[in-house]
Amino acid sequence: MARPEAPAREGPEPPKGPATADTRPRGAPAGPALALGRRYTTADLGVFTTEEASRFLPQGSGDPQNDLILAWELLYRLEPELYDRLAGAERLHPGIVGWLPCDVDRIAEVGAGTGRLTMELIGRGQHVVAVEPARPMRLILERKLAAADHGHRARVVHGFFDQLPLPDDSADLVVACSAFTPAAGHGGETGLAEMERVCRPGGCVAILWPNHLGWLAARGYTYVSFPGPMSVEFGSYADAVELAEVFFPRAAGEVRRLGRRMVPFEVLGINPPRDLAFKVLAG
Ligand SMILES: C[S@@+](CC[C@H](N)C(=O)[O-])C[C@H]1O[C@@H](n2cnc3c(N)ncnc32)[C@H](O)[C@@H]1O
């Protein structure tokens, strides 16, 4: 998903009234956390670098309360730890991780974020380049890598889909997880062409947790999905409630009612990270 667009995220909804003590199981936070669509204001736009502002605010300004894509970009820069808590709970289907080749030399990942996939890739490739535009996300990823076995195998660099800072044919596997969409700002035609440019002939480009499957199929990508029930594995029930209030506000009442830390993806209204689309480039 590039996160903003897919997996299908919920749009902003009106502010909520306070939760009542009667409906709140033990361990739930006292009051609702601010939903992503209400979380940031125009006063927060100053966090963008000049380059980011020219990309995310092409008209010179924007309102994150009316533009959820903008709100996600602000989240990555203002509250990357909050994003990391969400990504840590939304674990990839083990089938996806198992599908990844485990003996490649060079891997390039685009939109690496705080490393949900990167931390798997360092066990599978000798040389991993993780491209990520948001500096606060890069810092978290670098911190995780510094503490990880094989963390030295990954290099974290700044870059965007449409201008990857990598040479032609320089990777055996080029991958993006929950980051690529057909929209120009999150990949698009140029971004896919860039991923394929960086991939060597005979190598593989893979889009994990894709949306717009028809768009990818029309460009020669094969779809793979792994079955089985999947839940978001929040750290605790309190975490489930808080993160649902932020990211899945329409489902927050049901999350409170369930009273558990494990919440099926269907309850949250999003498709689970159980699938991918890939293309092996002509050799
Ligand atoms: C939903 S997060 C996914 C992060 C990580 N891959 C994961 O699975 O948790 C989307 C990531 O894509 C990055 N991103 C947004 N626009 C991008 C672009 N045009 N090029 C590359 N990365 C981009 C964001 O900064 C963010 O880290």
The ligand as an SDF file (V2000), in Angstrom:
LIG
                    3D

 27 29  0  0  0  0  0  0  0  0999 V2000
    3.6760    2.5410    4.0870 C   0  0  0  0  0  0  0  0  0  0  0  0
    5.3530    2.9220    4.2050 S   0  0  0  0  0  0  0  0  0  0  0  0
    6.0780    1.3180    3.9690 C   0  0  0  0  0  0  0  0  0  0  0  0
    7.4260    1.2280    4.6010 C   0  0  0  0  0  0  0  0  0  0  0  0
    8.0230   -0.1740    4.6420 C   0  0  0  0  0  0  0  0  0  0  0  0
    8.3390   -0.6600    3.3210 N   0  0  0  0  0  0  0  0  0  0  0  0
    7.1010   -1.1310    5.3430 C   0  0  0  0  0  0  0  0  0  0  0  0
    6.7130   -2.1460    4.7570 O   0  0  0  0  0  0  0  0  0  0  0  0
    6.7300   -0.8500    6.4920 O   0  0  0  0  0  0  0  0  0  0  0  0
    5.6830    3.6990    2.6540 C   0  0  0  0  0  0  0  0  0  0  0  0
    7.1040    4.1740    2.5540 C   0  0  0  0  0  0  0  0  0  0  0  0
    7.3440    4.6520    1.2390 O   0  0  0  0  0  0  0  0  0  0  0  0
    8.0920    5.8410    1.3200 C   0  0  0  0  0  0  0  0  0  0  0  0
    7.8060    6.6360    0.1300 N   0  0  0  0  0  0  0  0  0  0  0  0
    6.8070    7.5110   -0.0690 C   0  0  0  0  0  0  0  0  0  0  0  0
    6.8940    8.0450   -1.2950 N   0  0  0  0  0  0  0  0  0  0  0  0
    7.9840    7.4980   -1.8860 C   0  0  0  0  0  0  0  0  0  0  0  0
    8.6050    7.6590   -3.1560 C   0  0  0  0  0  0  0  0  0  0  0  0
    8.0930    8.4760   -4.0920 N   0  0  0  0  0  0  0  0  0  0  0  0
    9.7120    6.9410   -3.4020 N   0  0  0  0  0  0  0  0  0  0  0  0
   10.1950    6.0810   -2.4920 C   0  0  0  0  0  0  0  0  0  0  0  0
    9.6590    5.8970   -1.2670 N   0  0  0  0  0  0  0  0  0  0  0  0
    8.5490    6.5900   -0.9780 C   0  0  0  0  0  0  0  0  0  0  0  0
    7.6210    6.5050    2.5850 C   0  0  0  0  0  0  0  0  0  0  0  0
    8.5500    7.4560    3.0620 O   0  0  0  0  0  0  0  0  0  0  0  0
    7.4260    5.3260    3.4980 C   0  0  0  0  0  0  0  0  0  0  0  0
    8.5990    4.9960    4.1910 O   0  0  0  0  0  0  0  0  0  0  0  0
  1  2  1  0
  2  3  1  0
  2 10  1  0
  3  4  1  0
  4  5  1  0
  5  6  1  0
  5  7  1  0
  7  8  2  0
  7  9  1  0
 10 11  1  0
 11 12  1  0
 11 26  1  0
 12 13  1  0
 13 14  1  0
 13 24  1  0
 14 15  1  0
 14 23  1  0
 15 16  2  0
 16 17  1  0
 17 18  1  0
 17 23  2  0
 18 19  1  0
 18 20  2  0
 20 21  1  0
 21 22  2  0
 22 23  1  0
 24 25  1  0
 24 26  1  0
 26 27  1  0
M  CHG  2   2   1   9  -1
M  END
$$$$
